[in-house]
């Protein structure tokens, strides 16, 4: 992302399917819908239980892995 940085809150909803939701401008949307809103060239940073992943949207349906790093302990 060039020249701007937006932060979104992501929550896992325990509905048996483990759906991820993003708080986008006060509105909850599914993560899969959120990534459709990103422009080509936008980057996302995703924090997981065991590390972090940075990816860049390179087409309407694909992301390119920029960086991935495992953590030695759980992230809370």
Buried (B, 14 or more C-beta within 10 A) or exposed (E): BEEEEEEEEBEEEEEEEEEEBBBBEEEEBEBEEBBEEBEEEBBBEEEEEEEBBBBBBEEEEEBEEEEEEEEEEEEE
